[in-house]
Every structure is written in structure tokens, then in C-alpha cells.
Amino acid sequence: MIIKKYMVKNMNEAMTRIRYELGKDAVIISQRKVKKPGFIGIFSPKMIEVTAAVENASKKDGADNRKKEDTLEDSIESIKKLMNDQISSSKSGINYKTDREDDGSSTVRANSNRPMNETLKDSYSLNNTQDYIVKEMREMKSLISKVISGEDAKEKPYENIRKSLINNDIEENLAETLIKDIPLSEEHDEEALENVIEKRIKVENVDLKGPVVLVGPTGVGKTTTIAKLAGRMALIEKKKVGLITVDTYRIGAVDQLKTYAEIMNLEFKVVITIKEMEDAVNSMKDCDVILIDTTGRSSKNSMQISELRAFVQKVNSDNIHLVISATTKNRDIKSIVEGFKILNYNHVIITKLDETSVYGSILNILQLADKPISFMTTGQTVPDDITIFTKEQIAKLIMGEDNIC
């Protein structure tokens, strides 16, 4: 009995290869999903490993092998014949010799009845053909030398890692740094890269109490995140929660948060001035947690950020969270992270993981902010779609081993 394993993308491909190599009498013994070996398979979809077997196929295989060997030999002979034909065709009709002149130059003398210009043309064609063959042989020699010396084997794994990391939205300079951190002895180990990524991830299980402020640019989901946190603490942790909003600029923002407050029976205040902020916080001193929703601001507008800073300072909170979306472009992450640093945020909340299929931006955010992740949101459902991920879970997301469905 002959048993063979096949790595294929789907069962149609498997059946085609099995019938071609083992014949129609072959049977499938088992099948399972596996990842491609090495770093190439880290970010690739899983393959199917199919095991097939056939009985009494030794004679048939021997015939097939002989047939393949004959085909290979025929191919080589065909190539040789083609090359010889090219050279012969270039030589046809020419009987030439070169005489050395006194000044050291060479001249071609045609001993045929053909015109001199055709003789020279054919001679030029012959030289070109010979040069082409020599060039091809040199390239083949160089390629074989590289394979023997293992140069490509040394370079390719790291190049594959770099491309995979960049394809997963990890910033190029950060990708290079991650590669340098991989121990040389473990360059083909998938776990080595995962460990390197884990070391750069900071997660902190925050005990939310007193005033908690959420800041960030427009459109990242601050108001929905506030509602999720309020629901989590009020309905699940049974804490007394108060809600304050400063976001009077965005149409419907106040009504949205007010509706959540009424559903969960939470105390709710709208603040317009700094004095009102102080009064609102003081009126909720009996609450375990006061969640404060701020106006979304552009990190590039220093005047707006300074205005927001005045409100945040009046709250006097030790719990300031920068909210940023996982869908944010890499070129904008730096601007946001740097622009909001004046507010002294000490944690990061990453939102909208359900709206992207690659998660390298998480690592880019952590690298630039240098602050731990407190929460991550994975959908629109209140209060369910907010989670505290572990470092291991985040690393698997970044590497493409897991995803948010």
C-alpha cells in the first residue's frame, strides 16, 4: 500500500491531485485543517492536509516514474537541440575566417558568394546567440551557488515576516524592530515572533472609581463606549453610576446618552461651562463612578484641545482614557496620540475591532502612546461588546491567528 499526504486549499484540488498521482482506486484516509509551516504560514489562511492511500500500485508507480524520467530526458534533449539549431541557423551559409591586421584589429572575410552585408549580419547574430547562452549559464551558476550556500534560505524567512507584518497594518519601522528582536536561534519559530509582540503589549485591569474621563477625536465611539461602561458597572457590577456629557456640539449626542441613562436609571447631567462641570461632579459625589463624555476634538487644533484641557483639569481625575479606533490610519495615529498627550491620559481604549480585518494598528497605537490598554470594544451592543483582552489574545489578533467576528 502507498500512503501520501497532500497540502491543498480545498478538496477539489485534493481529489484532482490524488486521482492524477494515485489513480481512481485511491481512497482518502483522513483530512484536517493545518497552517503552512514556518513564518510563511503565520498570516496565511489554513490549508487542508489530506491523507490518501492506494493498494498494489507499485508497478503502476514504477511505470509512471519511468515515464516522468523519460519525459524529463526528452525535455532536456529538446532544449539542447533547440540551442544547437539556433547556433547552426546562425552559421548557415557562412564560411569565414578572421585575419589579424597590423594595427591589431580583426576583419571578417566571407568566402561565400553572399553579399558582405548579409555575412556581417549573420556573424553579428551568431555572436549575440553565443553571448546570450553565456549570460544564461552565468545566471544559472549564480543561482545554484546561492541555493548551495543557503543565502536565500537565510534572507527569505525575515523578508516573509516583514511583508506579513506590514500587510497586517504594522508600521514599517516597527516591523523592522520586531524582526531584530527575534532570537537568531528561533528565526523559524512562530512562537518566537508571538513572544516578541506580547512583550510590547501593555494591558491593565483598571478599577474604575470616582470621575472617569474619556477623550479622543471625533467618530471613534466615545459616547457608545461610555454607555457600555455604564451598563457594565450598573447592571453587572451593581455600582452606582453617574453620567456627565460635555458633548453639546454634536447633534443628538446629548439625547443618545440621556436615553441610555433613563433606560439604566442613572443620574445624568449636561455641562456647558467649566463652572457647571465642577457643580455636576460635586452633585454626584455619592456615586461610585462618574463617567464623563467629552467633545470629540481634532488633535491638530491646539485651541480646541486647550479648551478641552480646562474641563478635564477641573474634574481632577486620575482615570483619563484616550479612545481611538482600530480603523485609524497609521499616518493619523501619531498625530492623535501626540495631540492628546497634553490631557495627561493614562490609559487607552481601542474601539471598532469589529470594523477591521487586520489588527496591526493596535501595536502601532501602544508603541506611540506608551500607555496600557484598559478596554477594547468589539461591536455596537450595549453593554456586552466591551472587553478586557489579555496580552496573549491581543498578540494572536495582531498576528492574524484570531479575529473578531
C-alpha positions in Angstrom: 0.0 0.0 0.0 1.2 3.5 -0.8 0.2 6.4 1.5 0.7 10.0 0.6 -0.2 13.3 2.2 -1.3 16.4 0.3 -1.4 20.1 1.4 -4.2 21.7 -0.5 -6.5 24.8 -0.4 -9.7 22.8 -0.9 -11.0 19.2 -1.5 -11.4 19.7 -5.3 -7.7 20.3 -5.6 -7.0 17.3 -3.3 -9.2 15.0 -5.5 -7.5 16.2 -8.7 -4.0 15.5 -7.4 -4.9 12.2 -5.8 -6.5 10.9 -9.0 -3.6 12.1 -11.1 -0.9 10.6 -8.8 -2.5 7.6 -7.2 -5.3 6.7 -9.7 -9.0 6.3 -9.4 -8.7 3.4 -6.9 -7.1 5.6 -4.2 -9.1 6.3 -1.0 -9.0 9.2 1.4 -7.9 8.1 4.9 -8.1 11.4 6.8 -8.3 15.2 6.4 -7.6 18.1 8.8 -7.0 21.8 8.7 -3.4 23.0 9.4 -1.3 26.1 9.0 1.5 26.3 6.5 4.9 25.5 8.1 7.3 28.4 9.0 6.7 32.1 9.0 5.0 32.0 5.6 2.0 30.4 7.2 1.7 32.7 10.2 -0.6 35.2 8.5 -1.9 32.8 5.8 -5.3 31.0 5.8 -5.3 27.4 7.0 -4.7 24.6 4.5 -6.2 21.2 4.3 -3.9 18.2 4.9 -5.4 15.1 3.1 -4.0 11.6 3.6 -4.8 9.2 0.8 -3.8 5.6 0.1 -3.9 3.0 -2.8 -3.1 -0.7 -2.9 -1.0 -2.6 -5.4 0.3 0.5 -7.1 4.0 -0.3 -7.2 4.1 -1.4 -10.8 1.9 1.5 -11.9 4.1 3.9 -9.9 7.3 2.4 -11.4 5.8 2.9 -14.9 4.8 6.4 -14.1 8.2 7.2 -12.7 9.9 5.8 -15.8 7.5 7.8 -17.9 8.4 11.0 -15.9 12.1 10.3 -16.2 11.7 9.7 -20.0 9.8 13.0 -20.3 12.5 14.9 -18.4 15.2 13.4 -20.5 13.2 14.3 -23.7 12.8 17.8 -22.4 16.5 18.2 -21.8 17.3 16.8 -25.2 14.8 19.2 -26.8 16.4 22.2 -25.1 19.8 21.1 -26.3 18.5 20.6 -29.9 16.9 24.0 -29.8 20.1 25.7 -28.7 22.1 23.8 -31.4 19.6 24.7 -34.1 19.9 28.4 -33.1 23.6 28.3 -33.4 23.5 26.2 -36.7 21.0 28.5 -38.3 23.2 31.5 -37.5 26.2 29.7 -39.0 24.4 28.6 -42.2 25.8 30.0 -45.4 28.9 31.4 -43.8 32.5 30.2 -44.1 34.5 32.9 -42.6 37.9 33.5 -41.0 39.5 36.4 -39.3 42.8 37.8 -40.3 44.8 40.0 -37.9 45.7 43.4 -39.3 48.9 45.2 -38.5 47.0 47.6 -36.1 45.7 44.7 -34.1 42.1 44.8 -35.4 40.2 41.9 -36.8 38.4 41.7 -40.1 35.8 39.2 -41.3 36.4 37.8 -44.8 33.4 36.0 -46.3 34.3 33.0 -48.6 30.8 32.6 -49.9 29.0 34.1 -52.8 26.7 36.0 -50.4 26.9 39.8 -50.1 29.2 41.2 -47.5 26.5 43.0 -45.5 24.5 39.7 -45.1 27.7 37.9 -44.0 28.3 40.6 -41.4 24.7 40.4 -40.3 24.8 36.7 -39.8 28.1 37.0 -37.9 26.5 39.5 -35.6 23.6 37.2 -35.0 25.9 34.3 -34.1 27.8 36.4 -31.6 24.6 37.6 -30.0 23.4 34.0 -29.6 26.6 32.9 -28.0 26.6 35.9 -25.7 23.0 35.1 -24.7 23.9 31.5 -23.9 27.0 32.5 -21.9 24.8 35.1 -19.9 22.2 32.4 -19.2 24.8 30.0 -17.9 26.3 32.6 -15.6 22.9 33.4 -14.1 22.2 29.7 -13.6 25.6 29.2 -12.0 25.0 32.2 -9.6 21.5 30.8 -8.7 22.9 27.3 -8.0 25.7 28.8 -5.8 23.1 30.8 -3.8 21.0 27.6 -3.2 24.0 25.6 -2.2 25.3 28.3 0.2 21.9 28.8 1.7 21.8 32.6 1.0 18.1 32.6 0.0 17.2 30.4 2.9 18.7 32.9 5.3 17.1 36.0 3.8 13.7 34.7 2.8 12.2 34.0 6.3 12.9 37.5 7.5 11.6 39.0 4.3 8.4 37.0 4.6 7.9 38.1 8.2 8.4 41.7 7.3 5.9 41.6 4.4 3.4 39.7 6.6 3.7 42.2 9.4 3.3 45.2 7.1 0.3 43.5 5.4 -1.3 43.2 8.8 -1.0 47.1 9.1 2.0 47.2 11.4 4.0 50.3 10.7 7.2 49.5 8.7 9.8 50.8 11.2 8.0 48.9 14.0 8.0 45.7 11.8 11.8 46.0 11.4 12.3 46.4 15.1 10.2 43.3 15.8 12.3 41.3 13.4 15.5 42.4 15.1 14.1 41.3 18.5 13.6 37.7 17.3 16.4 35.5 18.7 18.6 34.2 15.9 18.3 30.6 17.1 14.5 30.9 16.7 14.1 32.6 13.4 11.7 30.0 12.1 9.7 29.7 15.3 6.2 31.2 15.1 6.0 31.4 18.9 9.2 33.5 19.0 7.5 36.3 17.0 4.4 36.0 19.2 6.5 36.4 22.3 8.3 39.4 20.8 4.9 41.0 20.1 3.5 40.1 23.6 6.4 41.9 25.3 5.3 45.2 23.6 1.7 44.9 24.7 0.6 46.5 28.0 -2.8 45.6 29.5 -4.2 46.9 32.8 -7.3 45.8 34.5 -8.4 49.2 35.8 -10.6 49.7 38.9 -12.9 52.4 37.8 -14.0 54.7 40.6 -14.6 58.4 41.0 -14.5 60.6 37.9 -13.5 58.8 34.8 -12.9 60.9 31.6 -13.0 59.7 28.0 -11.2 61.9 25.4 -10.4 61.4 21.8 -11.1 62.5 18.2 -14.5 62.6 16.6 -16.1 59.5 15.4 -14.2 56.9 17.5 -17.2 55.9 19.5 -16.7 57.7 22.9 -20.4 58.0 23.7 -21.3 54.4 22.9 -18.2 53.3 24.9 -19.4 55.4 27.9 -22.8 53.7 27.6 -21.2 50.2 27.6 -19.1 51.0 30.6 -22.1 52.4 32.4 -24.2 49.3 31.7 -21.3 47.0 32.7 -20.9 48.7 36.1 -24.5 49.5 36.8 -26.1 46.3 35.7 -23.4 43.7 36.2 -21.1 45.1 38.9 -24.1 46.8 40.7 -22.3 50.1 41.2 -23.9 53.5 41.5 -23.1 55.3 38.3 -23.5 58.9 37.2 -23.2 60.3 33.6 -22.0 63.7 32.6 -21.6 64.9 29.0 -19.8 67.9 27.6 -20.6 66.9 24.0 -23.1 69.6 23.2 -21.6 70.3 19.8 -22.7 67.1 18.1 -26.3 66.8 17.1 -28.1 64.0 19.0 -25.1 63.2 21.3 -26.9 64.5 24.4 -30.2 62.7 23.6 -28.3 59.5 22.9 -26.6 59.4 26.3 -29.7 60.7 28.1 -31.7 57.7 26.6 -29.1 55.3 27.9 -29.2 57.0 31.4 -33.0 56.7 31.5 -33.0 53.0 30.5 -30.5 52.1 33.2 -31.9 54.6 35.7 -28.7 56.6 36.1 -28.2 60.2 37.2 -27.4 62.4 34.2 -26.1 65.9 33.7 -25.3 68.1 30.7 -22.4 70.5 31.1 -21.7 73.6 29.0 -19.3 75.7 31.2 -16.4 74.9 33.4 -18.4 76.1 36.5 -21.2 73.7 35.6 -18.6 70.9 35.3 -17.5 71.5 38.9 -21.1 71.6 40.2 -22.1 68.5 38.3 -19.2 66.4 39.7 -20.0 67.7 43.3 -23.6 66.7 42.9 -22.6 63.1 42.1 -20.2 62.6 45.0 -22.3 59.7 46.3 -21.8 57.8 43.0 -19.2 55.0 42.9 -18.3 56.0 39.4 -18.9 59.2 37.4 -18.4 58.7 33.6 -17.7 61.9 31.7 -18.2 62.1 27.9 -16.2 64.9 26.2 -16.5 66.6 22.9 -14.6 65.0 20.0 -11.7 67.2 19.0 -9.2 67.3 16.2 -5.7 66.6 17.5 -4.4 69.2 15.1 -6.5 72.0 16.6 -4.4 73.2 19.6 -7.1 75.8 20.6 -9.8 73.1 20.9 -7.5 70.8 22.8 -6.6 73.6 25.2 -10.4 74.3 25.8 -11.0 70.6 26.5 -8.0 70.5 28.8 -9.6 73.2 31.0 -12.7 70.9 31.5 -10.5 67.8 32.3 -8.4 69.7 34.8 -11.5 70.9 36.7 -12.6 67.2 37.1 -9.2 66.4 38.7 -9.4 62.7 37.7 -6.7 60.0 37.8 -8.7 58.0 35.3 -8.3 59.6 31.8 -8.7 57.3 28.8 -7.8 58.1 25.2 -10.3 56.5 22.9 -9.0 55.6 19.5 -10.4 53.4 16.7 -8.6 50.3 15.4 -9.5 51.5 11.9 -7.4 54.7 12.2 -4.8 55.0 9.5 -1.2 54.6 10.6 -0.3 58.1 9.5 -3.0 59.6 11.7 -2.3 57.5 14.9 0.9 59.5 15.7 -1.0 62.8 15.3 -3.8 61.7 17.6 -1.6 60.2 20.3 0.8 63.2 20.4 -2.0 65.8 20.2 -4.0 64.5 23.2 -0.9 63.9 25.4 -1.5 67.4 26.9 -4.5 66.0 28.6 -2.3 63.5 30.5 -4.3 60.4 29.6 -3.0 57.3 31.4 -4.9 54.5 29.6 -6.0 53.7 26.1 -9.4 52.3 24.9 -9.3 50.8 21.4 -12.7 50.7 19.6 -14.3 49.3 16.5 -12.3 46.0 16.3 -15.4 44.6 14.5 -14.9 47.0 11.7 -11.5 45.8 10.5 -10.0 42.5 9.5 -6.3 43.3 10.4 -5.2 44.5 13.8 -1.6 45.7 13.5 -2.9 49.2 14.3 -3.3 48.1 18.0 0.5 47.6 18.2 1.2 50.9 16.5 -1.1 52.7 19.0 0.6 51.1 22.0 4.1 51.8 20.7 3.3 55.5 20.2 1.2 56.1 23.3 3.3 54.0 25.7 0.2 53.5 27.8 -1.6 50.3 28.8 -4.9 49.2 27.2 -7.9 49.3 29.6 -10.7 48.2 27.4 -11.5 47.2 23.8 -14.8 47.3 22.0 -16.0 44.7 19.6 -19.4 45.8 18.4 -22.4 48.1 18.9 -24.3 46.1 21.5 -24.6 47.8 24.9 -23.3 46.8 27.3 -21.9 43.4 26.0 -19.4 44.5 23.4 -16.7 45.8 25.6 -14.0 43.5 26.8 -10.7 43.3 28.7 -8.3 41.3 26.5 -5.2 39.5 27.7 -1.8 40.2 26.1 -1.9 36.7 24.6 -5.3 37.3 23.0 -4.2 40.7 21.5 -1.0 39.1 20.1 -3.0 36.4 18.3 -5.2 39.2 16.8 -2.2 41.1 15.6 -0.6 38.0 14.1 -3.8 37.1 12.3 -4.3 33.8 14.3 -7.7 35.1 15.6 -10.3 37.7 14.5 -13.4 39.5 15.8 -16.4 38.1 14.0 
